[in-house]
């Protein structure tokens, strides 16, 4: 049995934890024993109970971002000695930096790069701190025995890391027929005769949701359709205040059953400035939604690999008229895509695990 330790800062609900859950749900438990280690205490929006119900062993060392690095390393040494993993896999900057920098000589390590770290962390923490954190993550990854990118375009950004691309995958979703959409709308108390455009994700500057709202309100759809926004984040309060007079812009907050909302919607919209390989778009594609997406590398990758490229329509981020035109021209239809499943993604990871543990060569 190969013991794999997955290290995260926390199990906060979101893309990174969803990625981990997908791996854990499809991992061959006859060959692999998964264990999760979290660096910090969980907050109210944690997915820890979900993983616990899956029978996953979860360890915590209760260190926050202000804890001295030397103290974190000391606690990690004790925890790793207890767990004794065959492989360690990390996500995000703190786990990747700490495991790569301090433990790659003793343990075989795999680091996962899930975004363009400079764009991601600068958006979250500001230019100075964001660049510092991005450099720490890349430094940690440089010590790893194997580095994985969640998208092909990311694997080309940092050639020194020799990244292998394993594209994000999502759980197989329920099939929805276009004729059934009104049933899902009625379940959410939506007007079945109105178009509903949906946005899913954290409300941050990088997600650029105000661009979508402004385009929608300037389009002809604003007269009778609805723009439904799922998620929360630092921009939510400002958006609610700015658009409080627009009754057809609905801020629905964080939702646990996102698939139900996607199945009720008529089209999915993202104006993100930067992405890895966004799970929210993959989920929209899995329920056959037409997608209006910003012309960024991640969305270009999805369009180029989609079996139905017409279902994904791109717009330039500096051309709001292009998105307005997509809203104006929209007529309800069902797209048809093939997307990578989480089972296939996990199978690719398992091949890496087998290769690394069967080889005596650490590099």
Secondary structure as GFF3:
##gff-version 3
##sequence-region A 1 363
A	DSSP	beta_strand	2	8	.	.	.	ID=ss1
A	DSSP	alpha_helix	15	26	.	.	.	ID=ss2
A	DSSP	beta_strand	32	38	.	.	.	ID=ss3
A	DSSP	alpha_helix	48	53	.	.	.	ID=ss4
A	DSSP	beta_strand	57	60	.	.	.	ID=ss5
A	DSSP	alpha_helix	69	83	.	.	.	ID=ss6
A	DSSP	beta_strand	87	91	.	.	.	ID=ss7
A	DSSP	alpha_helix	93	103	.	.	.	ID=ss8
A	DSSP	beta_strand	108	113	.	.	.	ID=ss9
A	DSSP	alpha_helix	117	125	.	.	.	ID=ss10
A	DSSP	alpha_helix	127	142	.	.	.	ID=ss11
A	DSSP	beta_strand	146	149	.	.	.	ID=ss12
A	DSSP	alpha_helix	152	155	.	.	.	ID=ss13
A	DSSP	three_ten_helix	159	161	.	.	.	ID=ss14
A	DSSP	beta_strand	164	165	.	.	.	ID=ss15
A	DSSP	three_ten_helix	178	180	.	.	.	ID=ss16
A	DSSP	alpha_helix	181	187	.	.	.	ID=ss17
A	DSSP	beta_strand	196	200	.	.	.	ID=ss18
A	DSSP	three_ten_helix	205	207	.	.	.	ID=ss19
A	DSSP	alpha_helix	209	218	.	.	.	ID=ss20
A	DSSP	three_ten_helix	220	223	.	.	.	ID=ss21
A	DSSP	beta_strand	226	230	.	.	.	ID=ss22
A	DSSP	alpha_helix	236	242	.	.	.	ID=ss23
A	DSSP	beta_strand	249	253	.	.	.	ID=ss24
A	DSSP	alpha_helix	258	264	.	.	.	ID=ss25
A	DSSP	beta_strand	267	270	.	.	.	ID=ss26
A	DSSP	alpha_helix	279	286	.	.	.	ID=ss27
A	DSSP	beta_strand	290	294	.	.	.	ID=ss28
A	DSSP	alpha_helix	297	305	.	.	.	ID=ss29
A	DSSP	three_ten_helix	309	311	.	.	.	ID=ss30
A	DSSP	beta_strand	312	315	.	.	.	ID=ss31
A	DSSP	alpha_helix	320	329	.	.	.	ID=ss32
A	DSSP	alpha_helix	342	358	.	.	.	ID=ss33
###
